[in-house]
Amino acid sequence: MKVHLFIVDPQNDFCVPDDGHGNRGALVVPGALDDMGRLAGLVRRVGGRLDDITVTLDSHQGLGIERPRWWKRVGDGAEPAPFTVLGIHPDGRRIVKYVPGGAGLVATDEAYTTFLPAYLHQGGATGKGAFGYLEALARAGRYPHVIWPVHCRVGSWGFGVVPVLDAALYQWEIDQYARVNYVAKGNNPDTEHFSGVRAEVPDPRDPATQVNTRLIQALEEADVIALAGEALSHCVANTGRDIADCFADPRYVEKMVLLTDATSNVGGFESLGAGFLKELQARGMKTATCADFLA
């Protein structure tokens, strides 16, 4: 039986509230540090039965379409606060802040534009700037566009893998004479990249934003695919859906096992994680705890 462990974004910025040396995660997911401790224990316990390990790494630089600096409020030029949701107003002429209301999100009159005016309608992943990007997100049924705190900047402390898991992965490489497959995602500033398989809006100029067909093929060759990492509500959910959607045979979803105590939701987005779990279980995905997996 070939087992492939797929770990999504097990990085300090998502997992470590305070390392005791002045470093604090920029976008900490409640419970994530404990998740990674349990996952490290699994790697140590069953490492000899893991044929492949893939680890995705959220990989950003200083500027990107999901960062506050990309945008400014019309009128006073203020940057949007982290967790602001932006979308196109129903009138089709403005990008505005959306807030919870009724059964979903409702548009306000708080309008935003891009920091560099040319980016509003030109360039980017679609060639039509920020407007084109937000339109493409909506057409594809992807998540609404959220502004995030600066996180997982390449080379920073926050970019690194959580030490407890990093140590277990290193030991697995040494013991099994194998290599962890590290997959970077998020380097393209013109598109969000939650999923370890493809960007939210693929950029035709950038192969790294397209479906990672080699990764999908490697997963299809496995008999069991264990899925873990952070955050369940966002990067894990989008990765899991994209894996399932890209499989050549929809029955391959039955190979997938979500490690439920090795993943947690971004605070306030628990419904997204629950929706993913319900959807993928209906398609055949199984669940297990770290203690039960391959026990």
Secondary structure as the mmCIF struct_conf table of DSSP 4:
data_model
#
loop_
_struct_conf.conf_type_id
_struct_conf.id
_struct_conf.beg_label_comp_id
_struct_conf.beg_label_asym_id
_struct_conf.beg_label_seq_id
_struct_conf.end_label_comp_id
_struct_conf.end_label_asym_id
_struct_conf.end_label_seq_id
STRN STRN1 VAL A 3 VAL A 8
STRN STRN2 GLN A 11 GLN A 11
HELX_RH_AL_P HELX_RH_AL_P1 ASN A 12 CYS A 15
BEND BEND1 PRO A 17 PRO A 17
BEND BEND2 GLY A 20 GLY A 22
BEND BEND3 ALA A 26 LEU A 27
HELX_LH_PP_P HELX_LH_PP_P1 VAL A 28 VAL A 29
TURN_TY1_P TURN_TY1_P1 PRO A 30 GLY A 31
HELX_RH_AL_P HELX_RH_AL_P2 ALA A 32 VAL A 46
HELX_RH_3T_P HELX_RH_3T_P1 GLY A 47 ARG A 49
STRN STRN3 ASP A 52 ASP A 58
STRN STRN4 HIS A 60 HIS A 60
BEND BEND4 GLY A 62 GLY A 62
TURN_TY1_P TURN_TY1_P2 ILE A 65 GLU A 66
BEND BEND5 ARG A 67 ARG A 67
HELX_RH_3T_P HELX_RH_3T_P2 PRO A 68 TRP A 70
STRN STRN5 TRP A 71 ARG A 73
TURN_TY1_P TURN_TY1_P3 VAL A 74 ASP A 76
HELX_LH_PP_P HELX_LH_PP_P2 ALA A 78 ALA A 81
TURN_TY1_P TURN_TY1_P4 PRO A 82 PHE A 83
STRN STRN6 VAL A 85 ILE A 88
TURN_TY1_P TURN_TY1_P5 PRO A 90 ASP A 91
BEND BEND6 GLY A 92 ARG A 93
STRN STRN7 ILE A 95 GLY A 101
TURN_TY1_P TURN_TY1_P6 GLY A 102 ALA A 103
STRN STRN8 GLY A 104 THR A 114
BEND BEND7 PHE A 115 LEU A 116
HELX_RH_3T_P HELX_RH_3T_P3 PRO A 117 LEU A 120
TURN_TY1_P TURN_TY1_P7 HIS A 121 HIS A 121
BEND BEND8 GLN A 122 GLN A 122
STRN STRN9 GLY A 123 GLY A 123
TURN_TY1_P TURN_TY1_P8 GLY A 124 THR A 126
STRN STRN10 GLY A 127 LYS A 128
HELX_RH_AL_P HELX_RH_AL_P3 GLY A 129 ALA A 140
TURN_TY1_P TURN_TY1_P9 GLY A 141 GLY A 141
HELX_LH_PP_P HELX_LH_PP_P3 TYR A 143 PRO A 144
STRN STRN11 HIS A 145 VAL A 146
BEND BEND9 VAL A 150 VAL A 150
STRN STRN12 ARG A 153 ARG A 153
TURN_TY1_P TURN_TY1_P10 VAL A 154 GLY A 155
BEND BEND10 SER A 156 SER A 156
HELX_RH_3T_P HELX_RH_3T_P4 TRP A 157 PHE A 159
BEND BEND11 GLY A 160 GLY A 160
STRN STRN13 VAL A 161 VAL A 161
HELX_LH_PP_P HELX_LH_PP_P4 VAL A 162 VAL A 162
HELX_RH_AL_P HELX_RH_AL_P4 PRO A 163 GLN A 176
TURN_TY1_P TURN_TY1_P11 TYR A 177 TYR A 177
STRN STRN14 ASN A 181 LYS A 185
TURN_TY1_P TURN_TY1_P12 PRO A 189 ASP A 190
BEND BEND12 THR A 191 THR A 191
BEND BEND13 SER A 195 ARG A 198
BEND BEND14 GLU A 200 VAL A 201
TURN_TY1_P TURN_TY1_P13 PRO A 204 ARG A 205
HELX_RH_3T_P HELX_RH_3T_P5 PRO A 207 THR A 209
BEND BEND15 GLN A 210 GLN A 210
HELX_RH_AL_P HELX_RH_AL_P5 THR A 213 GLU A 220
TURN_TY1_P TURN_TY1_P14 GLU A 221 GLU A 221
BEND BEND16 ASP A 223 ASP A 223
STRN STRN15 VAL A 224 GLY A 229
BEND BEND17 GLU A 230 GLU A 230
HELX_RH_PI_P HELX_RH_PI_P1 LEU A 232 VAL A 236
HELX_RH_AL_P HELX_RH_AL_P6 ALA A 237 CYS A 246
BEND BEND18 ALA A 248 ASP A 249
HELX_RH_3T_P HELX_RH_3T_P6 PRO A 250 LYS A 255
STRN STRN16 MET A 256 LEU A 259
TURN_TY1_P TURN_TY1_P15 THR A 260 ASP A 261
BEND BEND19 ALA A 262 ALA A 262
HELX_LH_PP_P HELX_LH_PP_P5 ASN A 265 VAL A 266
TURN_TY1_P TURN_TY1_P16 GLY A 267 GLY A 268
HELX_RH_AL_P HELX_RH_AL_P7 GLU A 270 ALA A 282
TURN_TY1_P TURN_TY1_P17 ARG A 283 GLY A 284
STRN STRN17 LYS A 286 ALA A 288
TURN_TY1_P TURN_TY1_P18 CYS A 290 LEU A 294
#
